[in-house]
Amino acid sequence: MKTIQFWAILGIFSLMNCSEKKEVTPTPIPTPTSFFNDPIMKKANLVSVSFTTDQTLFAFGNDATKGYLFKSTDTGKTWAEVKFNDTNPMMQSVNFKDEKVGILNGKNVLGTIDGGATWKLVSRPTDTQQTVYPKSQEAFILKQIYDNFHSKKYTEVHSINTSNLSQITYFTLGGYINDTYFLKDRLGIFVGDLGAIDILITKADGTYDYIDQIKPVAEDLLSVYLVSDKKAFVGGKNNTFLKTSDGGMTWTTIKTGVVGNVSKLAFQSENLGYGIVVDGAKTSLYKIEGAGAKWTKITTPDTAIFNDLKINSQGKAVAVGKNGGVYLF
């Protein structure tokens, strides 16, 4: 009888210990499914990436003297170099509207309407940093301008007809616009220096309603991502992270616990996204959950430098960076 009692008591303690161990098991930190430096891309510091379909994407990078364009048709697993110009000028970004239409931004602006097989010089816009596509036959190209005479900054937004890559017109926004994101034919948000947020709403007749500039914070804003025509997230300097649930009319500051500048954002839904945070010379990838409330650092090599991040409709994300680095997760 005593032996049976002993083993019964021991069994109870064992169950208690197992239960305690379960409670203290740490939550695993997400890791990229793949990290590599493709030999084809290693010569370039990759600065921009853009999906054309859920499987096909382009990445652009520079070395000290020229630029390089690369294409993948298997969601970033393998890459091939694409010829885009005789001299391969240095550029700042690549952005595709669909499988056919894309624009390279930089000192010269180059566009393609055949999926990157050939590229054409887009007249007038120069020194541009980004392209977005608010409507099916239109692109907006951002160009930062400094007015030396008045000591003022402003941004020209050039409208381009994407059927033939010809310029239509342009308008200006105050200050430097650092990032913009559009839900096609619905809503666009521009973010810039000193907390500036500009909103454009596409009307039924194809024209735009402009909402006066909003400045919910004083920090420079660097990144914006819309998950619906009501909900969007904005990142900026010094840990700044904002959320709107009413199309940009009001903004809420969310404490993230991260240190650095929230330079890039990409979301699959309101409750799942990714971000690049820059802290001095170091960059880090974060998984973002709970409508921005939970930030979990993703394990990557200590020497990794991230410059851009995109996500496709299936939730597959690709980040690119220094020495041809590609990060799939």
C-alpha positions as CSV (number, residue, x, y, z in Angstrom):
1,M,0.0,0.0,0.0
2,K,2.8,2.4,0.9
3,T,4.5,1.8,-2.4
4,I,1.3,2.6,-4.4
5,Q,0.9,5.8,-2.4
6,F,4.6,6.8,-3.1
7,W,4.2,6.3,-6.9
8,A,0.9,8.1,-6.9
9,I,2.4,11.1,-5.1
10,L,5.4,11.1,-7.5
11,G,3.1,11.0,-10.4
12,I,1.2,14.0,-9.1
13,F,4.5,16.0,-8.7
14,S,5.6,14.9,-12.2
15,L,2.3,16.2,-13.7
16,M,2.7,19.5,-11.8
17,N,6.3,19.9,-13.1
18,C,5.2,19.2,-16.7
19,S,2.4,21.8,-16.3
20,E,4.8,24.4,-15.0
21,K,7.3,23.8,-17.8
22,K,4.5,24.2,-20.4
23,E,3.6,27.6,-18.9
24,V,7.2,29.0,-19.2
25,T,7.8,27.7,-22.7
26,P,8.9,30.9,-24.7
27,T,7.0,31.9,-27.9
28,P,9.3,31.1,-30.8
29,I,10.6,34.1,-32.7
30,P,9.7,34.1,-36.4
31,T,12.5,33.6,-38.8
32,P,12.7,34.2,-42.6
33,T,12.0,31.0,-44.6
34,S,15.0,31.9,-46.6
35,F,17.9,34.3,-46.5
36,F,20.5,34.4,-49.2
37,N,22.8,36.6,-51.4
38,D,22.2,35.5,-55.0
39,P,25.5,35.5,-56.9
40,I,23.8,37.3,-59.8
41,M,22.7,40.1,-57.5
42,K,25.6,40.3,-55.1
43,K,27.2,43.2,-57.0
44,A,24.3,45.4,-56.2
45,N,23.0,47.2,-53.1
46,L,19.3,46.4,-53.6
47,V,17.2,49.5,-52.9
48,S,13.7,48.6,-54.2
49,V,11.4,45.6,-54.9
50,S,8.0,45.4,-56.6
51,F,5.6,42.5,-57.3
52,T,3.9,42.3,-60.7
53,T,1.9,39.2,-59.8
54,D,2.0,37.0,-56.7
55,Q,4.9,35.0,-58.2
56,T,6.7,37.6,-60.3
57,L,8.7,40.5,-59.0
58,F,11.5,42.9,-59.9
59,A,14.3,44.2,-57.7
60,F,16.5,47.2,-58.4
61,G,20.0,48.0,-57.0
62,N,23.1,50.1,-57.6
63,D,26.8,49.8,-57.2
64,A,29.1,52.8,-57.1
65,T,28.6,53.7,-60.7
66,K,25.5,52.1,-62.2
67,G,22.2,50.4,-61.7
68,Y,21.0,46.8,-62.0
69,L,17.5,45.4,-62.6
70,F,16.6,41.8,-61.6
71,K,13.5,39.6,-62.2
72,S,12.2,36.6,-60.4
73,T,9.2,34.4,-61.5
74,D,9.2,32.1,-58.4
75,T,8.4,34.6,-55.6
76,G,12.1,35.5,-55.1
77,K,13.7,32.1,-54.9
78,T,15.8,32.6,-58.1
79,W,16.7,35.7,-60.1
80,A,17.9,36.8,-63.6
81,E,19.4,40.1,-64.6
82,V,17.3,42.3,-66.9
83,K,18.8,44.8,-69.4
84,F,16.9,48.1,-69.1
85,N,19.3,50.7,-70.5
86,D,22.6,50.9,-72.5
87,T,24.3,52.7,-69.7
88,N,22.4,51.3,-66.7
89,P,21.8,54.6,-64.8
90,M,21.5,54.6,-61.1
91,M,17.9,54.8,-59.8
92,Q,16.0,55.0,-56.5
93,S,13.1,52.7,-57.0
94,V,11.1,50.3,-59.2
95,N,7.3,50.0,-59.1
96,F,5.0,47.9,-61.2
97,K,1.3,48.5,-61.6
98,D,0.6,45.1,-63.1
99,E,2.4,42.5,-65.3
100,K,3.0,44.9,-68.1
101,V,3.4,48.5,-66.7
102,G,6.3,49.6,-64.5
103,I,8.4,52.6,-63.9
104,L,12.0,53.1,-62.7
105,N,12.6,56.3,-60.8
106,G,15.8,58.3,-60.6
107,K,17.7,61.0,-62.4
108,N,16.0,59.7,-65.5
109,V,12.5,58.2,-65.4
110,L,12.1,55.0,-67.5
111,G,8.9,53.2,-68.1
112,T,7.8,49.8,-69.6
113,I,4.5,48.7,-71.0
114,D,5.6,45.2,-72.0
115,G,6.6,43.6,-68.7
116,G,10.2,44.9,-68.6
117,A,11.3,43.7,-72.0
118,T,11.8,47.2,-73.2
119,W,12.1,50.6,-71.4
120,K,11.2,54.1,-72.6
121,L,12.4,57.5,-71.3
122,V,9.5,59.3,-69.7
123,S,9.7,63.0,-70.7
124,R,10.2,65.8,-68.2
125,P,10.2,64.2,-64.7
126,T,13.8,63.9,-63.3
127,D,15.2,63.3,-59.8
128,T,12.1,61.3,-58.8
129,Q,11.9,58.8,-56.0
130,Q,8.7,56.9,-56.2
131,T,5.7,55.9,-58.4
132,V,2.2,54.9,-57.4
133,Y,-0.8,54.0,-59.5
134,P,-4.1,55.6,-58.3
135,K,-6.1,54.7,-61.5
136,S,-5.9,52.1,-64.2
137,Q,-4.5,54.5,-66.9
138,E,-2.5,56.8,-64.6
139,A,0.7,56.9,-62.5
140,F,1.8,59.5,-60.0
141,I,5.5,60.1,-60.0
142,L,6.9,62.0,-56.9
143,K,9.7,64.6,-57.3
144,Q,11.1,66.5,-54.4
145,I,12.0,70.1,-55.0
146,Y,14.0,72.6,-52.9
147,D,13.2,76.2,-53.8
148,N,16.5,78.0,-53.1
149,F,15.0,81.5,-53.6
150,H,12.3,81.0,-51.0
151,S,14.2,78.4,-48.9
152,K,11.2,76.1,-49.1
153,K,10.6,72.4,-49.8
154,Y,7.8,71.0,-51.9
155,T,6.9,67.9,-53.9
156,E,5.7,67.8,-57.5
157,V,3.3,64.9,-58.2
158,H,3.6,64.2,-62.0
159,S,0.6,62.4,-63.6
160,I,1.6,59.9,-66.3
161,N,-0.6,58.1,-68.8
162,T,0.4,54.5,-68.4
163,S,-1.0,53.4,-71.8
164,N,1.8,55.3,-73.6
165,L,4.0,56.7,-70.8
166,S,3.3,60.3,-71.7
167,Q,3.0,63.1,-69.1
168,I,-0.5,64.6,-68.5
169,T,0.1,67.2,-65.9
170,Y,1.4,67.8,-62.3
171,F,0.4,69.4,-59.0
172,T,2.4,70.3,-55.9
173,L,2.2,69.3,-52.2
174,G,3.9,71.3,-49.5
175,G,7.1,69.9,-48.0
176,Y,9.0,66.7,-48.9
177,I,6.7,63.7,-49.4
178,N,8.6,60.6,-48.4
179,D,6.1,57.8,-49.2
180,T,2.6,57.3,-50.7
181,Y,0.2,54.5,-51.0
182,F,-3.0,54.2,-53.1
183,L,-5.9,51.9,-53.2
184,K,-6.7,52.0,-56.9
185,D,-9.6,54.3,-57.8
186,R,-10.4,55.0,-54.2
187,L,-8.0,56.6,-51.7
188,G,-4.4,57.7,-51.5
189,I,-2.3,58.9,-48.6
190,F,1.0,60.9,-48.9
191,V,3.2,61.2,-45.9
192,G,6.2,63.5,-45.4
193,D,8.4,65.7,-43.3
194,L,7.2,67.3,-40.0
195,G,4.3,64.9,-39.7
196,A,2.6,66.0,-42.9
197,I,-0.2,63.8,-44.2
198,D,-2.1,64.6,-47.5
199,I,-5.1,62.6,-48.6
200,L,-6.6,62.3,-52.1
201,I,-10.0,60.7,-52.7
202,T,-11.0,59.5,-56.2
203,K,-14.4,60.6,-57.2
204,A,-16.9,58.8,-59.4
205,D,-16.0,61.0,-62.4
206,G,-12.3,60.2,-62.1
207,T,-11.3,63.5,-60.5
208,Y,-9.8,63.9,-57.0
209,D,-11.0,65.5,-53.8
210,Y,-8.0,66.9,-51.8
211,I,-8.2,67.0,-48.0
212,D,-6.2,69.8,-46.4
213,Q,-2.9,68.6,-45.0
214,I,-3.0,67.0,-41.6
215,K,-0.1,67.1,-39.1
216,P,-1.0,64.7,-36.2
217,V,2.7,64.6,-35.0
218,A,5.8,66.7,-35.4
219,E,8.2,63.8,-36.5
220,D,9.1,63.2,-40.1
221,L,6.9,60.4,-41.6
222,L,8.6,57.8,-43.8
223,S,6.2,55.1,-44.7
224,V,2.5,54.4,-45.2
225,Y,0.3,51.4,-46.0
226,L,-3.4,51.2,-46.5
227,V,-5.2,48.0,-45.7
228,S,-8.6,49.4,-46.6
229,D,-10.2,52.7,-47.6
230,K,-10.7,53.4,-43.9
231,K,-7.7,51.7,-42.2
232,A,-4.0,52.6,-42.7
233,F,-0.7,52.6,-40.8
234,V,2.1,55.2,-40.9
235,G,5.7,54.9,-39.7
236,G,8.2,57.6,-39.0
237,K,11.3,58.7,-37.2
238,N,12.0,58.1,-33.6
239,N,9.7,55.1,-33.2
240,T,6.7,56.9,-34.6
241,F,3.8,54.6,-35.6
242,L,0.3,55.9,-36.3
243,K,-3.1,54.2,-37.2
244,T,-6.3,55.6,-38.7
245,S,-9.7,53.9,-38.9
246,D,-11.6,56.6,-40.7
247,G,-9.7,57.1,-43.9
248,G,-7.1,59.5,-42.4
249,M,-9.3,62.1,-40.7
250,T,-8.0,61.2,-37.3
251,W,-4.8,59.3,-36.2
252,T,-3.9,57.4,-33.1
253,T,-0.3,57.0,-31.9
254,I,0.6,53.4,-31.1
255,K,3.6,52.5,-28.8
256,T,5.6,49.8,-30.5
257,G,8.5,49.2,-28.1
258,V,11.0,49.3,-31.0
259,V,14.0,51.7,-31.2
260,G,14.7,53.5,-34.4
261,N,12.9,54.9,-37.5
262,V,10.0,52.9,-39.0
263,S,11.1,53.2,-42.6
264,K,9.0,50.6,-44.5
265,L,5.7,48.9,-43.9
266,A,3.8,46.1,-45.7
267,F,0.5,44.5,-44.5
268,Q,-1.5,41.4,-45.5
269,S,-4.3,42.5,-43.2
270,E,-4.9,44.9,-40.3
271,N,-3.6,42.2,-37.9
272,L,-0.6,40.9,-39.8
273,G,2.2,42.9,-41.4
274,Y,5.9,43.5,-41.5
275,G,8.2,46.5,-41.0
276,I,11.8,47.7,-41.4
277,V,13.2,49.6,-38.5
278,V,16.4,51.6,-38.9
279,D,18.5,52.4,-35.9
280,G,21.7,54.2,-36.9
281,A,23.7,51.8,-39.2
282,K,21.6,48.8,-38.2
283,T,18.3,47.7,-39.7
284,S,15.9,45.1,-38.4
285,L,12.8,43.2,-39.6
286,Y,9.7,43.0,-37.5
287,K,6.5,41.1,-37.6
288,I,3.5,43.3,-36.7
289,E,0.3,41.9,-35.2
290,G,-2.8,43.0,-33.3
291,A,-3.5,46.1,-35.4
292,G,0.0,47.4,-34.7
293,A,0.1,46.6,-31.0
294,K,2.5,43.7,-31.1
295,W,6.0,43.9,-32.7
296,T,8.2,40.8,-32.8
297,K,11.8,41.0,-34.1
298,I,12.6,38.5,-36.8
299,T,15.9,36.7,-36.5
300,T,18.3,37.7,-39.4
301,P,22.1,37.9,-39.8
302,D,23.6,40.7,-37.7
303,T,25.2,42.3,-40.8
304,A,21.9,42.4,-42.8
305,I,20.9,45.8,-44.1
306,F,17.3,46.1,-45.4
307,N,16.2,48.8,-47.8
308,D,12.7,47.8,-49.1
309,L,9.9,45.4,-48.3
310,K,6.8,44.2,-50.2
311,I,4.0,41.7,-49.7
312,N,1.8,39.9,-52.2
313,S,-1.9,39.1,-52.0
314,Q,-1.1,35.7,-50.5
315,G,0.9,37.2,-47.6
316,K,4.3,36.2,-48.9
317,A,6.8,39.0,-48.1
318,V,10.1,39.8,-49.7
319,A,12.7,42.2,-48.3
320,V,15.9,43.3,-50.2
321,G,19.1,45.0,-49.1
322,K,22.8,45.2,-49.0
323,N,25.0,43.0,-51.3
324,G,22.1,41.5,-53.1
325,G,20.5,40.2,-50.0
326,V,17.0,38.7,-50.4
327,Y,14.8,37.7,-47.4
328,L,11.7,35.6,-47.9
329,F,9.2,35.0,-45.2
